C-alpha cells in the first residue's frame, strides 16, 4: 500500500477572529487533500495562535491564555472532525493544551474520515513546560488502528526517548507522527535527529511537522524554527540518507511524501540489517552496565 502523507510547516499568526482561523485551516486542509494527501500532520502547539482571539491581557499571560483557550476546544474539535469527514482524510491536529481536572496536558488529536477521534498526550515535558508553563506529562502511549495502517504519535520532545517509539512499533505502528514546536535551530535538530533515529531503530516511517515564524505577541510560541521532514530507514529501496522529503527551513508549506509499506516490510524481512528484530539481542546490554575501573 502507498500512503501519501503531508507534513505542515505551520506559520503561527495573529488571527484575532475565529473566522480567520477557520478559513486558514480550511484552506490548508483543502490544499493538502487536493494534492492527494490521505494523512495530514499539523504541529505541536499550533493551537496557541488561538490566544490572539482574546484581549492582550489574556494572550500576554501564560496561565490565563490556557484557561481561556478551553472555551474554544469544542469548536476546535468540531472543525477538525468536519474537515476530516469533508475531505475524507486523517488529520493530526495541532496539539492543544487541555485542562484535565486541575492540570493542563498537551494533547495531539487524530481525526478520522468517519468523524472519530482520539489523542496522544505528551509524555515528557521540556523545561519551559515544567518550570514556567506548568503543563503536566501524560501517562499512556497509544497506537491508532486506521484504514491506512497502525499509526502512533510522539509529541515533539517525546521522540528523543527511544523506548516510547519502540513500544509503539512493537504494537504494530509502521508510521510515527511527530508534531513539533522548537524555538532554536538546536531544538529543531534534536527533534529531527530523534525522528531519524526512531525510523532507523524501528525500521518505520516518521513524519515531523513543526511550527514556523515569529509571534512576538506570544510568550508561549514567540519564536518558531524548523522544517517538516519525512524519514525512513536507510536501506534497500529507500533513500540512502533516510530522507524521503524535507522542507525549506522556516518557510510555511506542506511537505509531501509517498510511503510504500510493502518496501518497508521487505526491509524488515530482508534488509541489509535487522534493526527492528534485533532489539531482543540488546536486553542483556541495556539491563545495566558494569563499572570496570582502569586505575
N, C-alpha and C positions, 0 to 999 in steps of 0.2 A: 504494500500500500504506500502511496505517495501522499504526504500531507504538506500543504503549503501553509507556512506559518508567517505571521507578520509581527515584528517586534518594534515598538514605538520608541523613538527619541522624542519625548513628550515635553513641549515647552510649558513651563509654569507662567501663567499670565494673570494680570489683574482684570477680573471679569465683571465685577460689580453687580451683574444680574444673573439669575438662574437661566434666563433665556439665552444669554451668550454662552454659558457653559453647555447647555443642551445643544445649541447649534454647533459648537465646536466638536462635541463628541459625535453628533450625528454625521458631521462631515468626515471626521477621521475614520469612523467605522465604515461608512459607505465607500470611502476611498480604498481601504484595505480589502473589503469584500469584493469590490469591482475588479480588483487585481487578482482575484481568485483565492484569497486567503480563507482558510477554514478555521483557523485559530488565531486570535489577536491577543497580544500581550501588552498591557499598559504598566506604568512604572509604580514603584513604591512611592507613597505619599503624594501622588499626583492630585489626590483629592484635596490637598491643603490649599490649592488655589481658590477653593470654595469659601475660604475665610474672607476673601475680598468682597463677598456679598454682604458682609456686616460692616458696621461703622469702624473707624480707625481704632477706637478703644478696644474693640474685640480682636481685630486681626493683628494688633500690636502686642497682644497679651498671650503668651504661650498657653496658659491654663484656660483662659476664657474662650479662646478660639476652639479648643477641644469641646468645651461644654456646648457652645452654640452650634457647632457642626452636627451634633446629634439630631437637631431638628430637621436637618436635610437628608439624613440617612434613608428614610423610607423612599423619598423621591429618587435618591441616588440609585438604590437597588432597582426600583421600578423602571428607570430609564435604561439601565444596562440590560435588564431582562427583556425589555421591549426591543432593543436593538439586536440582541442575540436572536430573538424569535424572527424579527422582521427580515434580517439578512441571512438567517439560518447558518450562523457561525457560533463558535465558542468564544467568549470574551473573558479574559482575565483582567478584571477591572483594576484601576489604580488603587493601591491599598488604602484603607480607611481606618483611622484611629477610633475604635468603637468603645463606648463605655459598657463595661461588664461589671455589674454591681457597683463597687466604689473605685474600680480601676479602669484604665484605658488599655486596650490591646490593639495591636496593629494587625489588621486582618486583610488578606488578599482574597477576594471573592472570584469564583469561577462560575460563569453563567453559561447555560447550555441552550441550544436552539429550541428545546422543548419548554423553556421557561423555568427550568430548575436551577438551583444554585447551592453552592457550599463554599467553605472558606478554609484557608490555611492561615493560622496565626504565626507571627514571627516568634521564633523560639529563643534567640539570643539577642539581647539588646546592646546597642552601641553605648558609649559613654554619654553622649548627648541625651539619648532616650532615658538612660538610667538616672543620670545626675541632675539634669535640668528639666526634662520634659515629663519625667515620671510616668513613662509608658512601660507597662509590665509585660514580661515574657509569657508566651503560651506554653502549653504542656504536651500537645499531641501532634505527631507527624502523620499526614494523611497521603493516600494515593486515590485519585479520582478515576473511576471507570467511565469512559466516554465512548462514543461511537468511533472515535479516532484512535482509540487505544487507551492505555493507562498513563495518566499524566500526574505529575507531582509539582509542588511549588516550594522553592526555598526563597524566603523573603530577604533579599539583599545580603546582610551580614551572615545569615544562616548558611549560605553557600560556601563560606570559608571554613566550615566544620564538616569533615568528610562523612561522619557517621550518620548524619541526617539523610543525605542523599543515598548512602549505602543501604540504609533500612528501606527507603522508598524503592530503590532498584530491586532489592530482594523481594519486595511485594509486587514486583512486575512493572514498575514505571520504566518506560522507554524514553520519556521526554520529561525534563525538569525545566520549569519556568522560573525565571529569576527577575522579578520586579525590583528595581534598584533606585536608590537616591543617594548620590555622593557629592560632596562639595569641594573635593580636591582631585587632582589627577592621581595622586597616590591612592585615594579611596576607590576611585574608578578602577584602577589597575588591580587592587586587591580583589575586588569582586570579579573582574574579568578573569584573572588568573584562577580564582576559585572555580569559576564556570568551566574553564578548560580542564582543570584538574579533575573535576567531577565527571566530565564527559570521558576523560581518559580512564579513570579508575573503574567506572561502571559500564564502559562501552555503551553509552547512551547519548542522546542529543540533549543539549542545554541551550536555552534561549534567554538572553538578558535584555531587559527593556528599561532604560534609565530616564530620569527627568533631565532636562537641559535648560539653560538660560538663567538669567538673574531676576530675582524678585526682591529688591531691596526693602520692600514694604513688609516682608515676612521674615521673622527671626527663625522660623522653622525650616523654610526652604528658600533662603535668600540667594544662595549660590548653588548651581546645579551643573555638574561636569560629567560627561560620559558619552558613550557611543553604544548603540544597540549591537549585539552580536549573537550569532547563532553558530554553535560549535558541535563538533563530532569527534569521536576517537580517531586519531590519525592512523589509518590502517587501509587495507585493500579496498578499493572502490570509493574511498572517501578522501578529502583533501589531506595532503601530506603534512600540512601545518595544523590540521584540525579546524580550520576556519571555513565554515560554509558561507557566511556573509558577515560583513561588519559595516556599520555606517560611518559617516564623516563626523568626527568629533564635534559635539555641541551643536550640530545643525538639526533643527526639527525635521523629522522624516520618518517614514516607515522603512524598515529593513526586512526583506523577504528572503525566504529560502524554502526549497522543496526537500522534505525529509523522506528518505527512502528507507522504510523499515525492513524491507527484505535485505538490502545491503547491510543494514545494522545486524540483523540476525546472522548473516553469513560471516561477518567479522567475529561475532561471538562464537560461532561454530568452528570457523577455520581461518581465523585471522593470523597475523604474524605473532601475536601474543594473546594470552587469555586473561586479561586483567580482571574481568568480571567474575570468572570462575576461580581464579587463583587466590581470591581473598581468604578462602578457608585455609590456605597454607600459611597464613600470617598469624594465626591465633597464638602460637607459642611466642612469637617475637613481640606481639603487642600486649601480651599478658603482663609484662613487666621487664624492664631492662636491668641486668645485673651490673652493679658497680664494680669495676675492676681497677684497683689502684696500680699506678705505674711509678710510684715514688716511695 
